[in-house]
């Protein structure tokens, strides 16, 4: 085993194989919870990295199938290592640019697509010299529109796309989802604590659905004493228990 690879406990005996270049943060945990996966879902995770979102989902739900897609060979290696460690036989990670998925994954049949995207457009801000970090933070391997258009084609009618993004790009995100036939149905802002500006927006859209967007109450990460709120503790669940 490569010494640079570490195993991060996720709770319930499950792990994620991570490295310096491919790890995960709170936003991935929040998105995995927000997507409300159902037993029997056929899931595909775009930009899967180490596979963290599918692994948290599969820790708690029995999916029919799950595919992780990433342009990075090292990320795909980590995801497949993690899947073997967890015994996730119905998961596989595919190394591919999203524009070249034909023949690698099935289209028009998934019930759930998740995507934790780079938050910055290409050329916005200082880009890292590390290719893996640059791809994770900036839209150098496909912009938000290209990912949403692919997600729409991956979904079956009634299938759901769940994403997160910075709040300042929420209008762009909603517009693009509607343009490609994924109607925004549920949205939630995340803030550090009461009185702070939200730093994340979570959104769910449904393929070929009627209009009607539900705005859920803001999720606060910390309380007045700077401790995790009860809801955050519940979201972290067995993952948090591994780190107490």
FENZIDA-V148228 format. One record per pair of residues at least 24 apart in sequence whose C-alpha atoms are under 8 Angstrom apart, sorted by the first residue. I is the first residue (numbers start at 1). GAP is how many residues later the second one is. D is the distance in whole Angstrom. If there is no record, write none. Layout:
BEGIN
i=I gap=GAP d=D
i=I gap=GAP d=D
END
This chain:
BEGIN
i=5 gap=73 d=8
i=9 gap=230 d=7
i=9 gap=233 d=6
i=10 gap=46 d=7
i=10 gap=228 d=7
i=10 gap=229 d=4
i=10 gap=230 d=8
i=10 gap=232 d=7
i=11 gap=226 d=8
i=11 gap=227 d=4
i=11 gap=228 d=4
i=11 gap=229 d=8
i=11 gap=230 d=7
i=11 gap=231 d=6
i=12 gap=47 d=7
i=12 gap=226 d=6
i=12 gap=227 d=8
i=13 gap=73 d=8
i=14 gap=41 d=8
i=14 gap=45 d=7
i=14 gap=71 d=8
i=14 gap=72 d=6
i=15 gap=40 d=8
i=15 gap=67 d=7
i=15 gap=70 d=7
i=15 gap=71 d=7
i=16 gap=34 d=7
i=16 gap=35 d=7
i=16 gap=36 d=6
i=16 gap=39 d=7
i=16 gap=63 d=8
i=16 gap=66 d=5
i=17 gap=33 d=6
i=17 gap=61 d=5
i=17 gap=62 d=7
i=17 gap=64 d=7
i=17 gap=65 d=5
i=18 gap=32 d=6
i=18 gap=60 d=7
i=21 gap=111 d=6
i=21 gap=112 d=6
i=22 gap=27 d=6
i=22 gap=28 d=6
i=22 gap=53 d=6
i=22 gap=110 d=8
i=23 gap=26 d=8
i=23 gap=27 d=7
i=24 gap=26 d=8
i=24 gap=28 d=7
i=27 gap=89 d=8
i=27 gap=137 d=8
i=27 gap=173 d=8
i=28 gap=24 d=7
i=28 gap=25 d=6
i=28 gap=88 d=7
i=29 gap=24 d=7
i=29 gap=27 d=7
i=29 gap=206 d=8
i=29 gap=207 d=7
i=30 gap=205 d=7
i=31 gap=85 d=8
i=31 gap=131 d=7
i=31 gap=132 d=7
i=31 gap=133 d=7
i=31 gap=171 d=7
i=32 gap=24 d=6
i=32 gap=25 d=6
i=33 gap=24 d=8
i=33 gap=202 d=7
i=34 gap=128 d=8
i=34 gap=168 d=7
i=35 gap=79 d=8
i=35 gap=127 d=6
i=35 gap=169 d=7
i=37 gap=24 d=7
i=37 gap=75 d=8
i=38 gap=24 d=8
i=38 gap=25 d=7
i=39 gap=24 d=5
i=39 gap=25 d=7
i=40 gap=24 d=5
i=40 gap=25 d=8
i=41 gap=24 d=7
i=41 gap=69 d=8
i=41 gap=70 d=6
i=41 gap=71 d=7
i=42 gap=24 d=6
i=42 gap=67 d=8
i=42 gap=68 d=5
i=42 gap=69 d=5
i=42 gap=70 d=6
i=43 gap=24 d=6
i=43 gap=67 d=6
i=43 gap=68 d=6
i=43 gap=69 d=5
i=43 gap=70 d=6
i=43 gap=71 d=8
i=44 gap=24 d=6
i=44 gap=25 d=7
i=44 gap=66 d=7
i=44 gap=68 d=6
i=44 gap=69 d=5
i=44 gap=70 d=6
i=45 gap=24 d=6
i=45 gap=68 d=6
i=45 gap=69 d=5
i=45 gap=70 d=6
i=46 gap=24 d=6
i=46 gap=52 d=8
i=46 gap=67 d=7
i=46 gap=68 d=6
i=46 gap=69 d=5
i=46 gap=70 d=8
i=46 gap=101 d=8
i=47 gap=24 d=7
i=47 gap=68 d=7
i=47 gap=69 d=7
i=47 gap=70 d=7
i=48 gap=27 d=8
i=48 gap=28 d=8
i=48 gap=31 d=8
i=48 gap=67 d=8
i=48 gap=68 d=8
i=49 gap=26 d=5
i=49 gap=27 d=7
i=49 gap=29 d=8
i=49 gap=30 d=7
i=50 gap=25 d=5
i=50 gap=26 d=7
i=50 gap=28 d=5
i=50 gap=29 d=4
i=50 gap=32 d=8
i=51 gap=27 d=8
i=51 gap=28 d=5
i=51 gap=31 d=8
i=51 gap=42 d=8
i=52 gap=27 d=8
i=53 gap=61 d=8
i=55 gap=28 d=8
i=58 gap=30 d=8
i=63 gap=27 d=8
i=64 gap=26 d=7
i=65 gap=25 d=5
i=65 gap=26 d=6
i=66 gap=24 d=6
i=66 gap=25 d=5
i=66 gap=26 d=7
i=67 gap=24 d=6
i=67 gap=25 d=5
i=67 gap=26 d=6
i=67 gap=27 d=7
i=68 gap=24 d=6
i=68 gap=25 d=4
i=68 gap=26 d=6
i=69 gap=24 d=6
i=69 gap=25 d=5
i=69 gap=26 d=6
i=69 gap=27 d=6
i=69 gap=29 d=8
i=70 gap=24 d=6
i=70 gap=25 d=5
i=70 gap=26 d=6
i=70 gap=27 d=7
i=71 gap=24 d=5
i=71 gap=25 d=5
i=71 gap=26 d=5
i=71 gap=27 d=8
i=71 gap=70 d=8
i=72 gap=24 d=8
i=72 gap=60 d=7
i=97 gap=44 d=7
i=98 gap=44 d=8
i=98 gap=49 d=7
i=98 gap=52 d=7
i=99 gap=47 d=8
i=99 gap=51 d=8
i=106 gap=48 d=7
i=107 gap=46 d=6
i=107 gap=47 d=4
i=107 gap=48 d=7
i=108 gap=45 d=6
i=108 gap=46 d=5
i=108 gap=47 d=5
i=108 gap=48 d=5
i=108 gap=49 d=8
i=109 gap=45 d=6
i=109 gap=46 d=6
i=109 gap=47 d=5
i=110 gap=44 d=6
i=110 gap=45 d=5
i=110 gap=46 d=6
i=110 gap=49 d=7
i=111 gap=44 d=6
i=111 gap=45 d=6
i=111 gap=47 d=7
i=111 gap=48 d=4
i=111 gap=49 d=6
i=112 gap=43 d=7
i=112 gap=47 d=6
i=112 gap=48 d=5
i=112 gap=49 d=6
i=112 gap=50 d=8
i=113 gap=38 d=6
i=113 gap=41 d=8
i=113 gap=42 d=7
i=113 gap=46 d=8
i=113 gap=47 d=6
i=113 gap=48 d=5
i=113 gap=49 d=6
i=114 gap=47 d=6
i=114 gap=48 d=5
i=114 gap=49 d=6
i=115 gap=46 d=8
i=115 gap=47 d=7
i=115 gap=48 d=5
i=115 gap=49 d=7
i=116 gap=47 d=6
i=116 gap=48 d=6
i=116 gap=49 d=7
i=117 gap=27 d=8
i=117 gap=46 d=8
i=117 gap=47 d=7
i=117 gap=48 d=7
i=119 gap=46 d=6
i=119 gap=47 d=6
i=144 gap=29 d=8
i=145 gap=31 d=6
i=148 gap=28 d=7
i=148 gap=29 d=6
i=148 gap=32 d=7
i=149 gap=31 d=6
i=152 gap=28 d=6
i=152 gap=29 d=7
i=152 gap=30 d=6
i=152 gap=55 d=7
i=155 gap=52 d=7
i=156 gap=51 d=7
i=157 gap=49 d=8
i=157 gap=50 d=5
i=157 gap=51 d=6
i=158 gap=48 d=6
i=158 gap=49 d=5
i=158 gap=50 d=6
i=158 gap=51 d=7
i=159 gap=47 d=6
i=159 gap=48 d=5
i=160 gap=44 d=7
i=160 gap=45 d=6
i=160 gap=46 d=4
i=160 gap=47 d=6
i=161 gap=43 d=6
i=161 gap=44 d=5
i=161 gap=45 d=6
i=161 gap=46 d=8
i=162 gap=40 d=7
i=162 gap=41 d=6
i=162 gap=42 d=4
i=162 gap=43 d=6
i=163 gap=39 d=6
i=163 gap=40 d=5
i=163 gap=41 d=7
i=164 gap=36 d=7
i=164 gap=37 d=5
i=164 gap=38 d=4
i=164 gap=39 d=6
i=165 gap=35 d=6
i=165 gap=36 d=5
i=165 gap=37 d=7
i=166 gap=33 d=6
i=166 gap=34 d=5
i=166 gap=35 d=6
i=167 gap=31 d=7
i=167 gap=32 d=6
i=167 gap=33 d=6
i=167 gap=34 d=5
i=170 gap=31 d=7
i=177 gap=28 d=7
i=181 gap=26 d=6
i=181 gap=27 d=5
i=181 gap=28 d=8
i=182 gap=24 d=5
i=182 gap=25 d=4
i=182 gap=26 d=6
i=182 gap=27 d=7
i=183 gap=24 d=6
i=183 gap=25 d=7
i=183 gap=26 d=6
i=183 gap=27 d=7
i=183 gap=28 d=6
i=184 gap=27 d=7
i=184 gap=28 d=7
i=184 gap=29 d=6
i=185 gap=26 d=7
i=185 gap=27 d=6
i=185 gap=28 d=4
i=185 gap=29 d=6
i=186 gap=27 d=5
i=186 gap=28 d=5
i=186 gap=29 d=6
i=186 gap=30 d=7
i=187 gap=26 d=7
i=187 gap=27 d=6
i=187 gap=28 d=5
i=187 gap=29 d=6
i=188 gap=27 d=6
i=188 gap=28 d=5
i=188 gap=29 d=7
i=188 gap=30 d=6
i=188 gap=31 d=7
i=189 gap=27 d=8
i=189 gap=28 d=8
i=189 gap=29 d=5
i=189 gap=30 d=6
i=190 gap=28 d=6
i=190 gap=29 d=5
i=190 gap=30 d=6
i=190 gap=31 d=7
i=191 gap=27 d=7
i=191 gap=28 d=6
i=191 gap=29 d=5
i=191 gap=30 d=6
i=192 gap=28 d=6
i=192 gap=29 d=5
i=192 gap=30 d=6
i=193 gap=27 d=5
i=193 gap=28 d=6
i=193 gap=29 d=5
i=193 gap=30 d=6
i=193 gap=31 d=7
i=194 gap=26 d=7
i=194 gap=29 d=8
i=194 gap=30 d=8
END
